[in-house]
Every structure is written in structure tokens, then in C-alpha cells.
Amino acid sequence: MLSVFTWDGPVVRADESDAPTVADVHAAIARLDGVACTEVSLARVEPFTYFTAAGGPKLYLVTGETADEEILQLTDPDSSGVTIPLICGGQLAAFARHDLVDRDAATRVFVRFLEDGDHDASLPWSVQ
């Protein structure tokens, strides 16, 4: 299930697709504007796993949960620890820049998960 969440104040609207394609994933992440549309999730029911990208339009917080219940966060270890304000899931928060990734990295995670049902262990994940 691919879900795109848009906030109007405290009210959230979800656009959902039960059978998303790679093109749907690209379009969903491209919708993240960092203002109102600030979260995309891709989930599987059995076993329960998901990945979420939040923020946008240039930087994204990418997190997920594996079938082993590991909570992962994609990082950008080559960037600084400077604090960046970002709206994620309708809420403004401050994140270290190295905890945020670009659109290409977020999209790669989602496409891999859509196609293979797992995450690329070679990427710089932080286990939460």
C-alpha cells in the first residue's frame, strides 16, 4: 500500500494505492513539498514492513521497519550535523543534516522495497 499524506492544519488526507508501480512511487515522492504534502509511506502487511519518506522538496527523512522489527533511518554520513528545519508528517521539527537524504536516495529506497520487499543493506542505515 502506497499512501501520500497531505495536511490542512490538523486535518490529514490520504491518497492510497493498493498496487503501486515504480512510476507511482516516483510521483508520490515528487509530491512532497515540505509544506502541506509531507509524508509518503509504502507498507506490506505480511510480514509487516514499511518505509516512510517525510519532508521535501529537497531533503527527506527516510525511516522504516523491517520484518525483524528493526527501525531503520537512512543517513547521509558525508554531510554536516548542522540543524535543518523540516516539516515531516505535518509537524515542524529540527533535524541534523546527516539524518536527511536527497530525493534520489529516498526514491531508491522505495523502489527497492516495492520491487524486492526489503532494504538495501549497503546503504548508510542507522538502527534506531
N, C-alpha and C positions, 0 to 999 in steps of 0.2 A: 504494500500500500504506500503510495506516494501522497504526501499531504503538504500543502502550501498554506501557511497561516498569515492572515492579514488582520491587523488590529485597527479599530476605530475607538480610541480611548480604551475602556475596559472590555469592549465587545470584540470578540475574535470570530473571524470567518475562516472556514477551512475549505479549500478546493482539494478534492481527493480523486485518486485514480487507483483502481484495483489491479490494473495490468499495465503499469507504466513501461514506456520504451526508453531507450537511450536519449532520443530526442526530447521526450518529456522531462527527463532528468536535467538536461541542459537548459531547457526553457524554465523549469522551476527554479533552479539556482540563479539564472539570469534575472528572475523577477525580484530577488531580494534587493530592496532599495535602501535598507538601513533607516527607513522612516516608518512606514506602515507595514510593509511586507517584509518580515524579519525572521522567518523561520521556515525551513523545509525539512521534512522527515521522511525517511524511507524505512519501512519496517517489514519484517517477516514474522508470521505467527508461530510456526513450528520449525525449528525451535525459535523462541522469541529472541530476535536480534533487531537492532536498528542503528541508523546513523542520522544525525541531525546537523544541518548547517544553519547558522544564525548570523545575522548582521547584514553585511552588504553595503554598498555595491562593490567595494574593492577588497575588503577584508572580511574574513569569516571565521567564526568559532565552530570547529567541527568536532563533534563528540559522538560516541556510540557505545553500544553494549554488545558483547559477544555472547555466544551460546553458553560460554563458561561463566557468564555474569561478570566479566571483566569490563570495567568502564574505561574507555579509551578517549584520549584527546589528541588530535593531530597538532603538531607543533612546527614551528619554523625556527630551528635552532641557530640559523645564520643571522637572524635579525636581533634587534636590541631588546632590552627589557623596558624600554620607555612605555609609559601608560597611554593607552588609546581608548577614548570613549566610544562605545558602540551600542546600538540598540539591538538587543537579542531577545526574541520572544516577547516583543512589546515593551521591554524594560531597558532603560539606560543603565549601563554598568561600565566599569573601567577594567581593561584587560591589558596584561603585558603584551607587547607587540609579538614576542616569540610564541605566544599562545594563539596567534591568529595566522591564517594562511590566505593565499590569493584564490581567485575563482577557479583557476585551472586545477589546483590541488584539491579543492573541495569537490569539484566535478569528478576528478579521477577516483576519489573515494566512493562516491555514489555509483558511478558506472561499474566499478569493480564489484561492489556489493550487489548491484542489480544483476550483473551477469554471472557472478561466481558465488554469491551468498556469503562472502567473507571479506576480510580486510587485507590489504597488502602489508604484511608484517615487515617489509623492508622500509616502509615509510617511518618517519620520526614520531612515533606514538609515545605519549606519556600515559602511564597506567594510573588512574585515579583511585 
